[in-house]
């Protein structure tokens, strides 16, 4: 897969080859799972919390 690299004015400067990971299918279920995992870590009490 290729991607266009643009200048600050929006003109196409050149194209680059993207890594193979960009050829994977879109998986919104995995994105949601990763976001929820990151968000849940901020709500867990830690050692300095009196409720820990």
N, CA, C and O atoms as CSV, one atom per row, in Angstrom:
chain,resi,resn,atom,element,x,y,z
A,1,UNK,N,N,0.843,-1.159,0.000
A,1,UNK,CA,C,0.000,0.000,0.000
A,1,UNK,C,C,0.900,1.237,0.000
A,1,UNK,O,O,1.944,1.253,0.652
A,2,UNK,N,N,0.498,2.244,-0.716
A,2,UNK,CA,C,1.266,3.481,-0.809
A,2,UNK,C,C,0.489,4.630,-0.173
A,2,UNK,O,O,-0.741,4.611,-0.114
A,3,UNK,N,N,1.226,5.627,0.301
A,3,UNK,CA,C,0.623,6.824,0.872
A,3,UNK,C,C,1.305,8.040,0.266
A,3,UNK,O,O,2.500,8.014,-0.029
A,4,UNK,N,N,0.541,9.091,0.084
A,4,UNK,CA,C,1.085,10.322,-0.478
A,4,UNK,C,C,1.613,11.211,0.643
A,4,UNK,O,O,0.946,11.406,1.660
A,5,UNK,N,N,2.799,11.739,0.451
A,5,UNK,CA,C,3.385,12.699,1.376
A,5,UNK,C,C,3.164,14.075,0.778
A,5,UNK,O,O,3.543,14.340,-0.363
A,6,UNK,N,N,2.551,14.942,1.558
A,6,UNK,CA,C,2.222,16.279,1.053
A,6,UNK,C,C,3.064,17.351,1.740
A,6,UNK,O,O,3.540,17.169,2.860
A,7,UNK,N,N,3.235,18.465,1.044
A,7,UNK,CA,C,3.951,19.603,1.607
A,7,UNK,C,C,2.988,20.404,2.471
A,7,UNK,O,O,1.808,20.067,2.563
A,8,UNK,N,N,3.477,21.447,3.096
A,8,UNK,CA,C,2.622,22.293,3.933
A,8,UNK,C,C,1.565,23.022,3.125
A,8,UNK,O,O,0.544,23.436,3.674
A,9,UNK,N,N,1.792,23.183,1.842
A,9,UNK,CA,C,0.813,23.859,0.992
A,9,UNK,C,C,-0.202,22.887,0.402
A,9,UNK,O,O,-1.133,23.313,-0.282
A,10,UNK,N,N,-0.038,21.581,0.656
A,10,UNK,CA,C,-0.985,20.586,0.179
A,10,UNK,C,C,-0.611,19.917,-1.121
A,10,UNK,O,O,-1.363,19.077,-1.614
A,11,UNK,N,N,0.522,20.260,-1.691
A,11,UNK,CA,C,0.956,19.630,-2.937
A,11,UNK,C,C,1.594,18.277,-2.626
A,11,UNK,O,O,2.200,18.094,-1.570
A,12,UNK,N,N,1.453,17.338,-3.550
A,12,UNK,CA,C,2.032,16.012,-3.355
A,12,UNK,C,C,3.541,16.088,-3.569
A,12,UNK,O,O,4.006,16.471,-4.642
A,13,UNK,N,N,4.300,15.719,-2.540
A,13,UNK,CA,C,5.757,15.743,-2.630
A,13,UNK,C,C,6.274,14.431,-3.222
A,13,UNK,O,O,7.048,14.442,-4.179
A,14,UNK,N,N,5.846,13.303,-2.652
A,14,UNK,CA,C,6.217,11.984,-3.158
A,14,UNK,C,C,5.326,10.934,-2.501
A,14,UNK,O,O,4.483,11.258,-1.664
A,15,UNK,N,N,5.520,9.675,-2.887
A,15,UNK,CA,C,4.775,8.566,-2.307
A,15,UNK,C,C,5.732,7.654,-1.557
A,15,UNK,O,O,6.889,7.490,-1.944
A,16,UNK,N,N,5.230,7.064,-0.476
A,16,UNK,CA,C,6.032,6.123,0.298
A,16,UNK,C,C,5.279,4.802,0.405
A,16,UNK,O,O,4.053,4.765,0.297
A,17,UNK,N,N,6.019,3.724,0.617
A,17,UNK,CA,C,5.419,2.411,0.859
A,17,UNK,C,C,5.133,2.281,2.351
A,17,UNK,O,O,5.996,2.561,3.183
A,18,UNK,N,N,3.916,1.853,2.683
A,18,UNK,CA,C,3.537,1.654,4.073
A,18,UNK,C,C,3.859,0.227,4.499
A,18,UNK,O,O,3.916,-0.671,3.658
A,19,UNK,N,N,4.071,0.005,5.803
A,19,UNK,CA,C,4.319,-1.356,6.288
A,19,UNK,C,C,3.112,-2.268,6.037
A,19,UNK,O,O,2.001,-1.794,5.799
A,20,UNK,N,N,3.348,-3.569,6.094
A,20,UNK,CA,C,2.312,-4.565,5.812
A,20,UNK,C,C,1.124,-4.474,6.763
A,20,UNK,O,O,0.023,-4.892,6.404
A,21,UNK,N,N,1.320,-3.940,7.963
A,21,UNK,CA,C,0.230,-3.872,8.940
A,21,UNK,C,C,-0.929,-3.025,8.423
A,21,UNK,O,O,-2.066,-3.220,8.854
A,22,UNK,N,N,-0.674,-2.108,7.525
A,22,UNK,CA,C,-1.730,-1.260,6.980
A,22,UNK,C,C,-2.613,-2.006,5.977
A,22,UNK,O,O,-3.635,-1.469,5.548
A,23,UNK,N,N,-2.244,-3.223,5.598
A,23,UNK,CA,C,-3.071,-4.025,4.703
A,23,UNK,C,C,-4.106,-4.857,5.452
A,23,UNK,O,O,-4.932,-5.519,4.823
A,24,UNK,N,N,-4.078,-4.835,6.784
A,24,UNK,CA,C,-5.042,-5.602,7.572
A,24,UNK,C,C,-6.430,-4.988,7.458
A,24,UNK,O,O,-6.582,-3.802,7.165
A,25,UNK,N,N,-7.438,-5.823,7.698
A,25,UNK,CA,C,-8.807,-5.332,7.618
A,25,UNK,C,C,-9.141,-4.462,8.831
A,25,UNK,O,O,-8.519,-4.588,9.885
A,26,UNK,N,N,-10.108,-3.600,8.672
A,26,UNK,CA,C,-10.554,-2.689,9.723
A,26,UNK,C,C,-11.354,-3.472,10.753
A,26,UNK,O,O,-12.338,-4.124,10.404
A,27,UNK,N,N,-10.944,-3.416,12.019
A,27,UNK,CA,C,-11.606,-4.176,13.077
A,27,UNK,C,C,-12.049,-3.238,14.192
A,27,UNK,O,O,-11.304,-3.042,15.153
A,28,UNK,N,N,-13.245,-2.650,14.092
A,28,UNK,CA,C,-13.705,-1.726,15.130
A,28,UNK,C,C,-13.858,-2.396,16.491
A,28,UNK,O,O,-13.756,-1.720,17.515
A,29,UNK,N,N,-14.100,-3.711,16.534
A,29,UNK,CA,C,-14.221,-4.394,17.818
A,29,UNK,C,C,-12.893,-4.403,18.572
A,29,UNK,O,O,-12.878,-4.281,19.797
A,30,UNK,N,N,-11.775,-4.546,17.851
A,30,UNK,CA,C,-10.469,-4.511,18.510
A,30,UNK,C,C,-10.109,-3.106,18.972
A,30,UNK,O,O,-9.489,-2.934,20.021
A,31,UNK,N,N,-10.495,-2.109,18.195
A,31,UNK,CA,C,-10.229,-0.723,18.583
A,31,UNK,C,C,-10.998,-0.388,19.855
A,31,UNK,O,O,-10.450,0.227,20.770
A,32,UNK,N,N,-12.264,-0.790,19.916
A,32,UNK,CA,C,-13.083,-0.533,21.102
A,32,UNK,C,C,-12.504,-1.238,22.321
A,32,UNK,O,O,-12.469,-0.673,23.414
A,33,UNK,N,N,-12.051,-2.477,22.130
A,33,UNK,CA,C,-11.474,-3.236,23.238
A,33,UNK,C,C,-10.209,-2.569,23.777
A,33,UNK,O,O,-10.005,-2.512,24.990
A,34,UNK,N,N,-9.362,-2.065,22.881
A,34,UNK,CA,C,-8.128,-1.399,23.301
A,34,UNK,C,C,-8.424,-0.095,24.026
A,34,UNK,O,O,-7.787,0.214,25.033
A,35,UNK,N,N,-9.387,0.674,23.523
A,35,UNK,CA,C,-9.743,1.945,24.161
A,35,UNK,C,C,-10.319,1.697,25.547
A,35,UNK,O,O,-9.954,2.389,26.497
A,36,UNK,N,N,-11.208,0.727,25.678
A,36,UNK,CA,C,-11.791,0.423,26.984
A,36,UNK,C,C,-10.737,-0.073,27.970
A,36,UNK,O,O,-10.811,0.235,29.160
A,37,UNK,N,N,-9.765,-0.830,27.493
A,37,UNK,CA,C,-8.693,-1.306,28.367
A,37,UNK,C,C,-7.858,-0.141,28.887
A,37,UNK,O,O,-7.485,-0.120,30.060
A,38,UNK,N,N,-7.564,0.823,28.027
A,38,UNK,CA,C,-6.792,1.989,28.463
A,38,UNK,C,C,-7.595,2.874,29.402
A,38,UNK,O,O,-7.052,3.401,30.373
A,39,UNK,N,N,-8.878,3.042,29.124
A,39,UNK,CA,C,-9.714,3.893,29.965
A,39,UNK,C,C,-9.958,3.263,31.332
A,39,UNK,O,O,-10.075,3.985,32.323
A,40,UNK,N,N,-10.035,1.962,31.409
A,40,UNK,CA,C,-10.337,1.314,32.684
A,40,UNK,C,C,-9.166,1.403,33.655
A,40,UNK,O,O,-9.372,1.295,34.864
A,41,UNK,N,N,-7.951,1.596,33.167
A,41,UNK,CA,C,-6.800,1.656,34.073
A,41,UNK,C,C,-6.787,2.940,34.886
A,41,UNK,O,O,-6.198,2.966,35.967
A,42,UNK,N,N,-7.413,4.002,34.404
A,42,UNK,CA,C,-7.381,5.225,35.203
A,42,UNK,C,C,-8.384,5.213,36.342
A,42,UNK,O,O,-8.287,6.059,37.231
A,43,UNK,N,N,-9.336,4.304,36.358
A,43,UNK,CA,C,-10.343,4.273,37.411
A,43,UNK,C,C,-9.998,3.286,38.519
A,43,UNK,O,O,-10.732,3.190,39.503
A,44,UNK,N,N,-8.910,2.561,38.382
A,44,UNK,CA,C,-8.531,1.601,39.406
A,44,UNK,C,C,-7.776,2.317,40.520
A,44,UNK,O,O,-6.841,3.067,40.240
A,45,UNK,N,N,-8.162,2.101,41.778
A,45,UNK,CA,C,-7.465,2.752,42.886
A,45,UNK,C,C,-6.033,2.236,43.017
A,45,UNK,O,O,-5.746,1.076,42.718
A,46,UNK,N,N,-5.157,3.102,43.460
A,46,UNK,CA,C,-3.748,2.765,43.633
A,46,UNK,C,C,-3.387,2.827,45.112
A,46,UNK,O,O,-4.245,3.112,45.948
A,47,UNK,N,N,-2.149,2.568,45.435
A,47,UNK,CA,C,-1.702,2.502,46.819
A,47,UNK,C,C,-1.904,3.781,47.606
A,47,UNK,O,O,-2.096,3.716,48.821
A,48,UNK,N,N,-1.868,4.937,46.971
A,48,UNK,CA,C,-2.053,6.196,47.694
A,48,UNK,C,C,-3.522,6.510,47.935
A,48,UNK,O,O,-3.833,7.424,48.698
A,49,UNK,N,N,-4.425,5.783,47.312
A,49,UNK,CA,C,-5.861,5.989,47.477
A,49,UNK,C,C,-6.317,5.272,48.750
A,49,UNK,O,O,-5.984,4.101,48.934
A,50,UNK,N,N,-7.069,5.938,49.636
A,50,UNK,CA,C,-7.507,5.265,50.871
A,50,UNK,C,C,-8.431,4.075,50.611
A,50,UNK,O,O,-8.571,3.214,51.480
A,51,UNK,N,N,-9.059,4.004,49.447
A,51,UNK,CA,C,-9.952,2.897,49.118
A,51,UNK,C,C,-9.234,1.746,48.414
A,51,UNK,O,O,-9.865,0.765,48.020
A,52,UNK,N,N,-7.924,1.868,48.259
A,52,UNK,CA,C,-7.168,0.832,47.541
A,52,UNK,C,C,-7.074,-0.437,48.363
A,52,UNK,O,O,-6.474,-1.416,47.919
